[in-house]
């Protein structure tokens, strides 16, 4: 969904500024509008922040000590926490950008000259936060901000909301470098003028925590990286066929038997900590419980709920991947189970999220020929039963005060009737986005041919023991690997082009208001905490910029991938400095050469 404020800021900016494309000023994602100079200002180690909200009498000041309780969330608490994080980043990043300057060139400011210091940062929030600021629906909270740094060291930040201030502070920290020989931190870009707003309201990462387990601390550090990249959603694919790592006190056998081992599950306290960690960074954590497919793990605790459980061989007849097994569709025991599940889980989730994802992908009809309550794989038989299941789940989600999300198959393959509030998450094609729009539903994009980060690493399923070359060269279903260039060239708006969709499903650009944004995906069949960072970053950052500021310039032309790659390369180095094991964008020879490494032709 294109923000109306984004369009308004565009018009204001064109009247107020002459745009200067950033050179080595590696802001990521690129602000909507940005100009800078070449003067140096230094950071005072006693930097102070003054924060005020319009129409509130007392301004708040923060110089690095004391945080409000995380149990008393407020605009003040959110901003003060963001200020403390910004101070830690500014003073501890210690990022020296030597890789992005020619060998032997002294690119740093002289330390023996008169220095201008930034001593104060003034933060003005121009409106009181909405009550939904901690768990907004897409587009409900204004994330716009302005940021200016003068040559005399004055810094001013303005925003409509506390979330906008969080975004501004994350940008602010990217403008500074550590001097390699002088114990100081400097910004070489004064004066700086930034007017920024997101292009899309929903900017997320879908993270599979079921196929491999990730400790809560790892998920929270991933939230940190998401916030730095101005993502605002973490979609946790919490359960799947292989494991159930989510503690449900009302159903204690679920994780006791469904987790890979004791201790590899998320307690209610840990789940709340993860969601609260996201809340303080403007990253809403959305939980998904996938069903009726991808549920075979339930059979370990409740075998009566599952049909076609772990069929071997020929599992592929009944499921997309092993182990096979789907939730029975016409069993009263299933609804007893769901009642207990939702009564326990949803009240714990709703304080932190406006959405709940009920899954619905890759439902295999053949599994229901083995379901003793159905005994059919005919869609005419299955559709009304799936409709009843989805209605039941969505009624519970709404009653808890949240909005349902489903995978596209529920709408496009099974042709279910979904409530107007339901958000449809697409993944199979741009055509899927267009078809969803044609049915009048809000949509999330995430075409697997562009935005699946797990693709291209080879099959995780071994070939059968019989001698055959059928599976050679053992690729996965979505090969090749999606490099950052490819990821960057794709946009949720691709569905509005007749190049990407058939004329039969072409939708007018007027439908853009229904495109909330998108998610980049990391499934965990071959990903775990050891390799996660290098698989996800910096490629996910490419999608982050597309979702925040788009992949085109002011004239609507595609941005130069040479310029983008240079900024992304520097951003990768900053992420590494912050403890994220992001893979390299290019070798140092390329980044030190001002011409870069560009293909002939």
C-alpha positions as CSV (number, residue, x, y, z in Angstrom):
1,X,0.0,0.0,0.0
2,X,1.6,3.3,-1.1
3,X,1.5,5.7,1.8
4,X,-0.5,8.9,1.0
5,X,2.1,10.7,3.2
6,X,4.9,9.3,0.9
7,X,3.2,11.0,-2.1
8,X,2.7,14.3,-0.2
9,X,6.4,14.3,0.9
10,X,7.4,13.7,-2.7
11,X,5.6,16.9,-3.8
12,X,6.9,18.9,-0.8
13,X,10.4,17.8,-1.4
14,X,10.4,18.7,-5.1
15,X,9.4,22.2,-4.2
16,X,11.9,22.5,-1.4
17,X,15.1,20.7,-2.4
18,X,17.4,19.9,-5.3
19,X,18.0,16.2,-5.1
20,X,21.7,15.2,-4.9
21,X,22.2,11.5,-5.4
22,X,24.3,10.0,-2.5
23,X,27.8,8.9,-3.5
24,X,29.7,7.1,-0.8
25,X,27.1,8.1,1.8
26,X,25.9,4.5,2.3
27,X,22.4,5.0,3.8
28,X,20.4,1.8,3.7
29,X,17.6,1.7,2.8
30,X,17.9,4.9,0.8
31,X,15.7,7.6,2.2
32,X,12.8,8.9,0.0
33,X,14.7,12.2,-0.4
34,X,18.2,13.0,0.7
35,X,20.8,15.6,0.1
36,X,24.2,16.1,1.8
37,X,27.3,18.2,1.7
38,X,31.0,17.4,2.3
39,X,31.7,19.1,5.6
40,X,32.8,17.2,8.7
41,X,31.1,17.3,12.1
42,X,32.3,15.3,15.1
43,X,30.2,13.5,17.7
44,X,30.6,14.7,21.3
45,X,31.0,11.8,23.6
46,X,28.6,13.5,26.0
47,X,25.9,13.7,23.3
48,X,22.5,14.6,24.8
49,X,19.1,14.1,23.3
50,X,16.0,16.3,24.0
51,X,12.7,14.7,23.2
52,X,9.3,16.5,23.3
53,X,5.8,15.7,22.1
54,X,3.7,18.6,20.8
55,X,1.1,19.8,23.3
56,X,2.8,18.0,26.1
57,X,4.2,20.3,28.7
58,X,7.4,18.5,29.9
59,X,10.2,17.7,27.5
60,X,12.3,14.7,28.3
61,X,16.0,14.5,28.1
62,X,18.2,11.5,27.9
63,X,22.0,11.3,28.2
64,X,22.4,7.5,28.4
65,X,21.1,6.3,31.8
66,X,17.9,4.9,33.0
67,X,15.2,3.2,30.9
68,X,11.5,3.1,31.6
69,X,10.1,-0.3,32.5
70,X,9.3,-2.5,29.5
71,X,6.0,-3.2,31.3
72,X,4.9,0.4,30.9
73,X,5.1,0.9,27.2
74,X,4.6,4.5,26.1
75,X,5.9,6.9,23.5
76,X,8.4,8.0,26.0
77,X,9.5,4.4,26.7
78,X,9.8,3.6,23.0
79,X,11.8,6.7,22.2
80,X,14.1,6.5,25.2
81,X,14.9,2.9,24.4
82,X,15.7,3.9,20.8
83,X,17.9,6.8,22.0
84,X,19.9,4.4,24.2
85,X,20.4,2.0,21.3
86,X,21.4,4.9,19.0
87,X,24.0,6.1,21.5
88,X,25.4,2.6,21.8
89,X,25.7,2.3,18.0
90,X,27.2,5.7,17.6
91,X,29.9,5.1,20.2
92,X,30.5,1.4,19.7
93,X,30.1,0.6,15.9
94,X,33.8,1.5,15.4
95,X,33.2,1.3,11.6
96,X,36.2,2.5,9.5
97,X,35.2,2.4,5.8
98,X,38.6,1.7,4.3
99,X,37.3,-0.8,1.9
100,X,35.4,1.9,0.0
101,X,38.4,4.2,-0.8
102,X,41.3,3.6,-3.1
103,X,44.5,2.1,-1.6
104,X,46.8,4.6,-0.1
105,X,44.3,7.5,-0.1
106,X,43.9,9.3,3.1
107,X,40.1,9.6,3.2
108,X,39.7,10.6,6.8
109,X,39.5,14.1,8.2
110,X,42.6,15.5,9.8
111,X,42.4,15.2,13.6
112,X,44.6,18.3,14.3
113,X,42.2,20.8,12.7
114,X,39.5,22.8,14.5
115,X,36.5,20.5,14.9
116,X,32.8,21.2,15.1
117,X,31.0,18.9,17.5
118,X,27.4,17.6,17.7
119,X,26.5,18.0,21.3
120,X,22.7,17.9,21.2
121,X,20.0,16.1,19.2
122,X,16.6,17.7,19.3
123,X,13.7,15.3,18.7
124,X,10.2,16.7,18.2
125,X,7.2,14.4,17.9
126,X,4.4,16.4,16.3
127,X,1.5,14.3,17.4
128,X,0.5,12.1,20.2
129,X,0.8,8.4,19.4
130,X,-2.3,6.5,18.4
131,X,-3.4,3.8,20.8
132,X,-2.4,1.2,18.1
133,X,1.2,2.3,17.9
134,X,2.5,-0.8,19.5
135,X,0.6,-3.2,17.3
136,X,-0.7,-1.4,14.2
137,X,-2.5,-2.7,11.2
138,X,-0.6,-2.0,8.0
139,X,-0.5,1.8,7.4
140,X,-2.1,2.7,10.7
141,X,1.0,4.3,12.2
142,X,2.9,7.0,10.4
143,X,6.6,6.1,10.1
144,X,7.6,9.4,8.3
145,X,10.4,11.5,9.6
146,X,12.8,14.4,8.8
147,X,16.4,14.5,9.8
148,X,18.8,17.4,9.4
149,X,22.4,18.0,10.5
150,X,23.9,21.5,10.0
151,X,27.5,22.5,9.4
152,X,27.5,24.0,12.9
153,X,26.5,20.6,14.5
154,X,22.8,21.2,15.1
155,X,20.7,18.0,14.7
156,X,17.0,18.1,14.5
157,X,14.6,15.1,14.1
158,X,10.9,15.5,13.6
159,X,8.3,12.8,13.2
160,X,4.5,12.2,13.6
161,X,5.0,9.1,15.8
162,X,7.4,7.4,18.1
163,X,8.0,4.8,15.4
164,X,9.0,7.5,13.0
165,X,11.6,8.7,15.5
166,X,12.9,5.1,15.8
167,X,13.4,5.0,12.0
168,X,15.1,8.4,12.1
169,X,17.5,7.4,14.8
170,X,18.4,4.2,12.9
171,X,19.2,6.4,9.9
172,X,21.2,8.9,12.0
173,X,23.6,6.1,13.2
174,X,24.5,5.3,9.6
175,X,25.9,8.7,8.9
176,X,29.0,8.3,11.2
177,X,32.4,6.6,11.0
178,X,35.1,5.8,13.5
179,X,38.4,7.6,12.8
180,X,41.1,5.0,12.5
181,X,43.9,7.0,14.3
182,X,41.9,9.5,16.4
183,X,39.5,8.3,19.0
184,X,36.6,10.1,17.5
185,X,33.4,9.6,15.6
186,X,32.6,11.8,12.6
187,X,30.1,12.5,9.9
188,X,31.6,13.8,6.6
189,X,28.3,14.7,5.0
190,X,27.1,17.9,6.6
191,X,24.8,19.6,5.9
192,X,22.4,16.7,5.8
193,X,18.7,17.0,4.9
194,X,16.5,13.9,4.8
195,X,12.8,13.7,4.3
196,X,11.7,10.1,4.5
197,X,8.7,7.9,4.3
198,X,8.1,4.2,3.5
199,X,6.7,3.1,0.2
200,X,4.9,0.1,1.6
201,X,3.2,-0.3,4.9
202,X,4.1,-4.0,5.5
203,X,7.8,-4.9,5.1
204,X,8.6,-8.3,6.5
205,X,10.8,-11.4,6.9
206,X,9.1,-14.7,7.1
207,X,11.3,-16.9,9.3
208,X,10.7,-20.6,9.7
209,X,11.5,-21.6,13.3
210,X,9.9,-25.1,13.1
211,X,12.2,-27.1,10.7
212,X,15.2,-26.0,12.7
213,X,15.2,-24.4,16.1
214,X,16.5,-20.9,16.8
215,X,17.1,-19.7,20.4
216,X,15.0,-16.7,21.5
217,X,18.2,-14.6,21.8
218,X,18.9,-15.4,18.1
219,X,15.4,-14.4,17.0
220,X,15.8,-11.1,19.0
221,X,19.1,-10.3,17.4
222,X,17.5,-10.9,14.0
223,X,14.8,-8.4,15.0
224,X,17.6,-5.9,15.7
225,X,18.9,-6.5,12.1
226,X,15.4,-6.2,10.7
227,X,14.9,-2.8,12.5
228,X,18.2,-1.5,11.2
229,X,16.9,-2.3,7.7
230,X,13.6,-0.7,8.4
231,X,11.6,-3.9,8.2
232,X,8.5,-3.6,10.4
233,X,7.2,-7.2,10.5
234,X,8.7,-10.5,11.6
235,X,6.5,-13.3,10.5
236,X,7.3,-16.4,12.6
237,X,6.3,-19.6,10.9
238,X,6.1,-21.2,14.3
239,X,5.0,-24.8,13.6
240,X,5.3,-27.3,10.8
241,X,5.2,-31.0,10.0
242,X,8.6,-31.6,11.5
243,X,8.3,-30.0,14.9
244,X,6.1,-28.0,17.3
245,X,8.4,-25.7,19.2
246,X,5.7,-23.7,20.8
247,X,4.6,-24.3,24.4
248,X,0.9,-24.4,24.9
249,X,0.2,-24.9,28.6
250,X,-3.4,-26.0,27.9
251,X,-1.9,-28.7,25.7
252,X,1.4,-29.6,27.3
253,X,2.0,-32.8,25.3
254,X,2.3,-30.7,22.1
255,X,5.8,-29.3,22.6
256,X,6.7,-32.1,25.1
257,X,6.5,-34.6,22.3
258,X,6.5,-32.3,19.3
259,X,9.7,-30.3,19.9
260,X,12.9,-31.9,18.7
261,X,14.0,-32.3,22.3
262,X,13.2,-30.9,25.7
263,X,14.3,-27.3,25.9
264,X,13.9,-26.6,22.2
265,X,10.6,-24.8,22.5
266,X,9.4,-21.3,23.3
267,X,7.7,-20.9,26.6
268,X,4.9,-18.2,27.0
269,X,7.4,-16.0,28.7
270,X,10.0,-16.4,25.9
271,X,7.4,-15.7,23.2
272,X,6.3,-12.6,25.0
273,X,9.9,-11.4,25.3
274,X,10.4,-11.9,21.6
275,X,7.3,-10.0,20.7
276,X,8.1,-7.2,23.2
277,X,11.6,-7.0,21.8
278,X,10.1,-6.4,18.4
279,X,7.6,-3.9,19.7
280,X,10.3,-1.6,21.1
281,X,12.0,-1.6,17.7
282,X,8.9,-1.0,15.6
283,X,8.9,-4.6,14.4
284,X,5.6,-6.4,14.9
285,X,6.0,-10.1,15.4
286,X,3.2,-12.1,13.7
287,X,2.7,-15.7,14.7
288,X,1.7,-18.4,12.1
289,X,0.2,-21.8,13.0
290,X,-0.1,-23.5,9.6
291,X,-3.0,-25.8,8.9
292,X,-4.6,-28.1,7.8
293,X,-1.5,-29.2,5.9
294,X,2.0,-29.1,7.5
295,X,0.6,-30.5,10.7
296,X,1.8,-34.1,10.9
297,X,3.8,-33.4,14.1
298,X,0.5,-33.3,16.0
299,X,0.3,-37.1,15.6
300,X,3.2,-37.5,18.1
301,X,0.9,-36.1,20.9
302,X,-2.6,-36.5,19.4
303,X,-2.5,-39.2,16.7
304,X,-6.3,-39.2,16.4
305,X,-6.1,-35.7,14.8
306,X,-4.0,-36.5,11.8
307,X,-4.6,-38.4,8.6
308,X,-2.0,-39.9,6.2
309,X,0.7,-39.7,8.9
310,X,4.3,-40.3,7.8
311,X,3.6,-42.5,4.8
312,X,6.7,-44.2,3.6
313,X,7.6,-44.7,0.8
314,X,5.6,-42.5,-1.5
315,X,5.2,-39.6,0.9
316,X,5.1,-37.2,-2.0
317,X,1.6,-38.6,-2.9
318,X,0.3,-37.1,0.3
319,X,2.5,-34.1,1.2
320,X,4.9,-31.5,-0.2
321,X,7.7,-32.9,1.9
322,X,8.1,-35.5,4.6
323,X,6.7,-36.4,7.0
324,X,3.2,-36.5,5.4
325,X,0.2,-35.8,7.5
326,X,-2.7,-33.4,7.6
327,X,-5.3,-32.3,10.1
328,X,-8.5,-34.3,9.8
329,X,-11.3,-32.2,8.3
330,X,-14.5,-33.7,9.8
331,X,-13.5,-34.7,13.3
332,X,-15.0,-33.2,16.5
333,X,-11.7,-34.0,18.2
334,X,-10.0,-31.6,15.9
335,X,-12.3,-28.8,16.9
336,X,-11.9,-29.6,20.6
337,X,-8.1,-29.3,20.0
338,X,-8.4,-26.0,18.2
339,X,-10.7,-24.6,20.9
340,X,-8.0,-25.4,23.5
341,X,-5.2,-24.1,21.3
342,X,-6.8,-20.7,20.5
343,X,-8.1,-20.1,24.0
344,X,-4.5,-20.5,25.3
345,X,-2.5,-18.9,22.6
346,X,-4.5,-16.0,21.1
347,X,-4.9,-14.0,24.4
348,X,-1.1,-14.2,24.8
349,X,-0.4,-13.0,21.3
350,X,-2.9,-10.2,21.0
351,X,-1.1,-7.6,23.2
352,X,1.7,-7.5,20.7
353,X,0.2,-8.0,17.3
354,X,-2.7,-6.9,15.2
355,X,-2.5,-10.0,12.9
356,X,-2.5,-13.8,13.3
357,X,-1.6,-16.1,10.4
358,X,-3.6,-19.3,10.1
359,X,-1.6,-20.8,7.2
360,X,-3.3,-22.8,4.5
361,X,-0.6,-23.6,2.0
362,X,0.1,-26.8,0.1
363,X,-2.9,-28.7,1.2
364,X,-2.7,-32.2,-0.4
365,X,-6.1,-33.6,-1.3
366,X,-4.8,-37.1,-1.5
367,X,-4.3,-37.2,2.3
368,X,-8.1,-37.0,2.8
369,X,-8.7,-40.2,0.9
370,X,-7.1,-41.8,4.0
371,X,-9.1,-39.6,6.4
372,X,-11.7,-41.8,8.1
373,X,-13.9,-38.8,8.6
374,X,-13.8,-37.8,4.9
375,X,-12.6,-40.7,2.7
376,X,-12.4,-38.6,-0.4
377,X,-9.8,-36.5,-2.3
378,X,-12.5,-34.7,-4.4
379,X,-12.4,-30.9,-4.1
380,X,-16.2,-30.8,-4.1
381,X,-16.1,-32.8,-0.9
382,X,-13.1,-31.1,0.7
383,X,-13.9,-27.4,-0.1
384,X,-16.8,-27.0,2.3
385,X,-14.9,-28.8,5.1
386,X,-11.9,-26.5,4.6
387,X,-14.2,-23.6,4.5
388,X,-15.7,-24.6,7.9
389,X,-12.2,-25.0,9.4
390,X,-11.0,-21.6,8.2
391,X,-14.2,-19.9,9.3
392,X,-13.8,-21.4,12.8
393,X,-10.2,-20.3,13.0
394,X,-10.9,-16.8,11.7
395,X,-13.8,-16.3,14.0
396,X,-11.5,-17.0,16.9
397,X,-8.8,-14.7,15.6
398,X,-11.3,-11.9,15.2
399,X,-12.9,-12.5,18.6
400,X,-9.4,-12.1,20.1
401,X,-9.0,-8.7,18.4
402,X,-6.7,-9.6,15.5
403,X,-6.9,-9.7,11.7
404,X,-6.4,-13.1,9.9
405,X,-3.8,-13.8,7.3
406,X,-3.8,-16.9,5.0
407,X,-1.6,-18.3,2.3
408,X,-2.9,-17.7,-1.2
409,X,-4.1,-21.3,-1.8
410,X,-7.1,-20.8,0.4
411,X,-8.4,-18.1,-1.9
412,X,-7.0,-19.1,-5.3
413,X,-6.9,-22.9,-5.3
414,X,-9.7,-23.8,-3.0
415,X,-11.8,-20.7,-3.8
416,X,-12.9,-20.2,-0.3
417,X,-15.0,-17.3,0.8
418,X,-12.9,-15.1,3.0
419,X,-13.8,-12.1,5.0
420,X,-13.0,-8.7,3.6
421,X,-10.6,-8.1,6.4
422,X,-8.5,-11.2,5.6
423,X,-5.0,-10.5,4.2
424,X,-3.8,-13.0,1.5
425,X,-0.2,-13.8,1.4
426,X,1.0,-14.8,-2.1
427,X,4.2,-16.7,-2.9
428,X,3.7,-18.6,-6.2
429,X,3.8,-15.8,-8.8
430,X,3.0,-12.2,-9.7
431,X,-0.1,-13.6,-11.3
432,X,-1.2,-14.7,-7.8
433,X,-1.0,-11.1,-6.6
434,X,-3.1,-9.9,-9.6
435,X,-5.7,-12.6,-9.0
436,X,-6.0,-11.8,-5.4
437,X,-6.5,-8.1,-6.2
438,X,-9.1,-9.0,-8.7
439,X,-11.0,-10.7,-5.9
440,X,-10.8,-7.5,-3.8
441,X,-8.5,-8.7,-1.1
442,X,-5.5,-7.0,0.6
443,X,-2.4,-8.8,-0.5
444,X,1.2,-9.4,0.6
445,X,3.7,-10.2,-2.2
446,X,6.7,-12.5,-2.0
447,X,7.2,-14.3,-5.3
448,X,9.4,-17.4,-4.6
449,X,11.2,-16.9,-7.9
450,X,12.7,-13.7,-6.5
451,X,12.3,-13.5,-2.7
452,X,12.9,-17.0,-1.4
453,X,16.3,-16.9,0.3
454,X,16.6,-20.6,0.8
455,X,16.5,-21.4,-2.9
456,X,19.6,-22.6,-4.8
457,X,21.4,-24.5,-2.1
458,X,20.6,-27.9,-3.4
459,X,18.1,-30.5,-2.5
460,X,17.8,-31.4,1.2
461,X,16.1,-34.7,0.3
462,X,18.5,-37.4,-0.6
463,X,18.1,-39.4,-3.9
464,X,16.8,-42.9,-3.5
465,X,19.4,-45.7,-3.1
466,X,18.6,-47.2,-6.5
467,X,21.2,-46.2,-9.2
468,X,19.6,-43.4,-11.2
469,X,20.4,-40.1,-12.6
470,X,16.9,-38.8,-12.4
471,X,17.7,-36.4,-9.5
472,X,21.1,-35.2,-10.9
473,X,22.4,-32.6,-10.3
474,X,20.3,-32.6,-7.1
475,X,18.9,-29.1,-7.2
476,X,16.1,-27.9,-5.1
477,X,12.6,-27.0,-6.4
478,X,13.3,-23.3,-6.6
479,X,16.9,-23.2,-7.9
480,X,18.8,-21.0,-8.7
481,X,19.9,-19.0,-5.7
482,X,18.3,-15.5,-5.7
483,X,21.2,-13.1,-5.7
484,X,20.8,-9.6,-4.4
485,X,20.6,-8.1,-7.9
486,X,17.6,-10.3,-8.7
487,X,15.9,-9.6,-5.4
488,X,16.4,-5.9,-5.9
489,X,14.8,-5.9,-9.3
490,X,11.5,-7.3,-8.0
491,X,8.7,-5.2,-6.5
492,X,5.2,-6.0,-5.1
493,X,4.0,-3.7,-7.9
494,X,5.2,-6.3,-10.5
495,X,1.7,-7.6,-10.6
496,X,0.5,-4.4,-12.2
497,X,2.6,-5.0,-15.3
498,X,1.3,-6.9,-18.3
499,X,4.8,-8.2,-18.7
500,X,4.4,-10.3,-15.5
501,X,0.7,-11.3,-15.6
502,X,-1.7,-12.4,-18.3
503,X,-4.1,-9.9,-19.8
504,X,-7.0,-11.9,-18.3
505,X,-5.9,-11.0,-14.8
506,X,-4.3,-7.6,-15.4
507,X,-5.3,-5.2,-12.7
508,X,-5.3,-1.4,-13.0
509,X,-2.7,0.5,-11.0
510,X,-5.6,1.9,-9.1
511,X,-5.5,-1.3,-7.1
512,X,-2.2,-0.4,-5.4
513,X,-4.0,0.5,-2.2
514,X,-4.7,-3.2,-1.7
515,X,-1.0,-4.2,-2.0
516,X,0.1,-3.8,1.6
517,X,3.7,-4.7,0.9
518,X,5.6,-8.0,1.0
519,X,7.8,-10.4,2.8
520,X,11.1,-12.0,1.9
521,X,11.2,-15.7,3.1
522,X,13.7,-17.9,4.7
523,X,12.6,-21.6,5.1
524,X,14.8,-23.6,7.3
525,X,15.2,-27.1,5.8
526,X,18.9,-26.2,5.2
527,X,19.2,-23.1,7.4
528,X,19.9,-23.0,11.2
529,X,21.6,-20.5,13.6
530,X,25.1,-21.5,12.2
531,X,24.5,-20.3,8.6
532,X,21.4,-18.1,9.0
533,X,23.1,-14.7,8.8
534,X,25.1,-15.5,5.7
535,X,22.1,-16.9,3.9
536,X,19.7,-14.1,4.8
537,X,22.0,-11.0,4.9
538,X,22.7,-8.9,3.0
539,X,20.2,-10.3,0.4
540,X,17.2,-9.6,2.6
541,X,18.4,-6.0,2.8
542,X,17.9,-5.7,-0.9
543,X,14.2,-6.5,-0.4
544,X,14.1,-4.1,2.5
545,X,15.1,-1.1,0.3
546,X,12.6,-2.1,-2.3
547,X,9.9,-2.1,0.3
548,X,11.0,1.1,2.0
549,X,11.9,3.4,-0.9
550,X,11.4,1.3,-4.0
551,X,13.9,0.3,-6.7
552,X,13.4,3.3,-9.0
553,X,14.6,6.9,-9.0
554,X,12.5,10.0,-9.1
555,X,12.0,9.7,-12.8
556,X,10.7,6.1,-12.5
557,X,13.9,4.6,-13.9
558,X,15.5,1.6,-12.4
559,X,18.3,2.6,-10.0
560,X,21.8,1.8,-11.1
561,X,22.8,-1.6,-9.6
562,X,26.4,-0.3,-9.6
563,X,25.4,2.5,-7.2
564,X,23.1,0.2,-5.2
565,X,25.8,-2.4,-4.9
566,X,28.3,0.1,-3.5
567,X,25.8,1.2,-0.9
568,X,24.9,-2.3,-0.1
569,X,28.5,-3.3,0.2
570,X,29.1,-0.6,2.8
571,X,25.9,-1.5,4.6
572,X,27.1,-5.1,4.8
573,X,30.3,-4.0,6.5
574,X,28.3,-2.0,9.0
575,X,26.1,-5.0,9.7
576,X,29.2,-7.2,10.3
577,X,30.5,-4.5,12.6
578,X,27.3,-4.9,14.6
579,X,27.6,-8.6,14.9
580,X,25.6,-9.8,11.9
581,X,27.4,-12.5,9.9
582,X,26.4,-11.1,6.5
583,X,28.0,-12.4,3.4
584,X,30.2,-10.1,1.1
585,X,28.7,-8.2,-1.8
586,X,32.0,-7.9,-3.7
587,X,35.7,-8.4,-3.1
588,X,37.7,-5.5,-1.8
589,X,39.4,-4.9,-5.2
590,X,36.0,-3.9,-6.6
591,X,35.0,-1.7,-3.7
592,X,38.3,0.2,-3.6
593,X,38.1,1.0,-7.3
594,X,35.9,3.9,-7.9
595,X,34.8,2.3,-11.2
596,X,33.7,-0.8,-9.4
597,X,33.5,-4.2,-11.1
598,X,31.1,-3.8,-14.0
599,X,30.4,-6.5,-16.7
600,X,31.4,-5.7,-20.2
601,X,28.7,-5.3,-22.8
